[in-house]
């Protein structure tokens, strides 16, 4: 089995890092000795970064605000000299059938889940050098149809396409771009799903259970360090996509 080459300490930016999957990714990176900047809209991200330790910094910023992101990435680069890994994890879910989904909800989801990652890439790109990595967090609904998920599904399908384009464009700069697809992961975002709906979803998972944020975070950490992987879609979903 080929081992990953030994590498220097990496400098991470993780969006949506105040809770759930984003926080789990930040903790995994720090546990490996890497430095990590936690980005989120809520001020509790400052406390979470402080709890991780000296290798972490928290910054209150919004992925829908390009100027805010530019300032935040500049602060990371000023402190640590650059950025090696960007994880586009921040996400927003608002459901509704096509006939009842409001225009405001549609736009809010697209702005956060699709325009947000592009804003982050543009803000981080001046500080990402050769060997850098971008990991986008997708969703099963971006590849399969789920009733009532027009906005979320469209945003995540768009993110898949954006990943492919960025992988080609940034390869010349030695920057890799990949998409990780979580399955049913127990986080604050999925807490609003009814017990009945959740039970039906779990029944459709071949491994027969939800995943954990830590299990997915370990996959993200590995993908970020895989030197010959770019433009790939990596699912960590307990086999859910195989059955849908």
N, C-alpha and C positions, 0 to 999 in steps of 0.2 A: 504493500500500500504506500503510495507516494505521500510524503509528509509536506505540509506547507513550509516554505522557506522561513528561516528565522528573520524577523523584521524588527525594526526599531519601534519605539512607542508611537502609536498613532493618535491623531487628534480628531475627535468625532464632533459632529453636530447632529443632534437628534431632535426632530420637531415633535410636538405633541408629547413632550417628555415629562409632564407633571403627574402622570398616572398611567395605569394599564401597560400596554405593550411598549410604548415609548420609554417609560420609566424602567421597565425590565431590560430593554436594550441598553440604556445608559448604565444600569448597574452591572450588566454582563461585561460591557466594554471596560468599565473601571476595575472590575475584578481581575481582568487580564493585564492590568497595569497601564491601560491606555488613559488618555485624557479625554474628557467628554464635556461638551457644552449642551445643557438642556434648554431647549426653546419651548415656550408655551405662553398662552395668553394670560393665564392666572398667576397671581403672585406666589402661590404655594410652590411654584417651581423653584423659587429661591431656597425654600426650606428643604426640598428634596435634594437639591444639589449640595447643600451644606451637610446633609445627612450622609451623602456618599463619601465626602471627604475632600482633601486638598486637590485631588485630580479632577474635580468637577466644578463647573461654574453654571449658574442659572441666569437666564436672560428672559425678561418679559417681552415678547414680540408676537406679531400676528402674521401668519403666512399669507394673508390676503393684502398685506401692506408692504409693498416692495421697499419703500424707504426705511421702514422699521427693520426689515430683514438685512438691508445693506449695513445699517448701523450695528446690528448685532453681530454679523459676520466679521465686520471690521474690528470689533472688540475682541472676538476670539483670536483673530490673526495677530492683533497687537499683543495679546497676552502670551500666545503660544507659538507665534511665528508662521502660522498657516493652518490649513484644514486638510485632512487626509480622507475622511469619510463623512459623507452626508447621508443621513437616513430621513427620507420623506415619509414620516409616519402620521403626522397630524391629519385628522379626518373628521368629517361631519356626516351624520346620517339623519335624513328626514324622508320618511316614507309617504306613500300616497298613490292611489291609482291615477293613471294618466288624466282621467277626467276631473279629478278633484285636487291633484297636486298643485299647490299655488306657485305662481311664477317666482315669488320671493324665495320659497323653499328650494325650488329648482336652482335658482341662481346662487343661493348661499352654498349649496352642496358643490356645484361646479367651481365656484370661486375658491373654496377650501381644498377640495380633493384633486382638482386638475390644474387650475391656475396657480394654486398654492405651491405645488412642487416645482413648477416652472419658475415661479418667483424665487424660490429657495436656490435652485440651480444657478440662476443668474446672479444672485447675491453672493454665493459661495465660490463661483467659478474663478474669480481673480486670485483666490487663495488655494485652489486645488491644483496640484502639480502632477507630474508623471507618477504613475503608481496609485493615484487617487481612486476612490470608489464612491459611487452613488447607488444606494439601495432604496428603491421605491417599494412601498407596502401596498399591495393590491388587495383584491378580494375575489372570492369565488363568484360572486354575483357579477363581476366584470367579465366573466367568461361563460356564465350560464344565466338563463333568465329566471327571475323570481318575481312573482306578482307583487306589485306595489313598490318596486325598487327602481323605478325609471331613472330618477336622479342619481342615486348611489351607483347603480349599475352602469349608467352612461359615463359617470365620472371615472370609475375604475377601469372601464374598457378604454377610455381615452388615455388613462395613465399607462396602460399596457402599450398602446401605440406610441406614446411619448417616449417610453423607455427604449423602444426599438430605434427610434430616430436619434435619440441622444447617444445611444451606444455606437451608432455609425459615425455621428458627427464628432464625438469626443475621443474616439479611438486614436485618432492622429495625435492627440495630446497625451496619450497613455492613460486616460481615465476610463474606467470600466463602469457600466451602468446595467443593473439587473433589477428584476421584479420578483419579490417574494410574496406568495399568496398564502395567507393564513386561512385555516378552516374555521370551525366553530371554536373560538377561543373565549374563555371566560374573562371578560373585562367590563369596565363601567359602560362601554358602548353597547354591549350585548345584554346588559342587565335589564333593559326595558322590554326585552322579548318575553312574551307570555310563557308561562310554564308549559302550556299545551304545545305551542309552536316550537319551543326549545326541545321538548321531548320528541316531536316528529323529526326535527333535524338530527338529533343525536341517533335516532333509530336508523337514519340513512347513512351514518358514518360507519364504514366497514370495521374500524377499530372499536366502535361502540362507546365512545366517550368524547367529551370536549377535550381540546388541547389546553395547555397552560401558556401564559405569557412568557414564562421562562424557557419553555421548549422552543417557541418560535424565536425568541431573542438569540438563542444559541445558533440557530440557522442563519439569522441575519449576520451575526458575528463571523461565521464561517464564510458566507458569501462575500462579505466585505474584504476578506483576506485571500480570496481565490484568484491567483494572478492571471489565469488564462480564461476566465469566465466573463463574458460580456454579452448583452442582448438576450440573456436567458430568463426564463420564467421558472421559478422554483416553487413548487407547492409543498406546504407542510400542513396537511389537512386531514390526516387520519384516513386518507383514501376517498374522501368525499367526492372529488371530481371524477373519480373512476366510475362512480355509481350514478351520477346525474346525467 
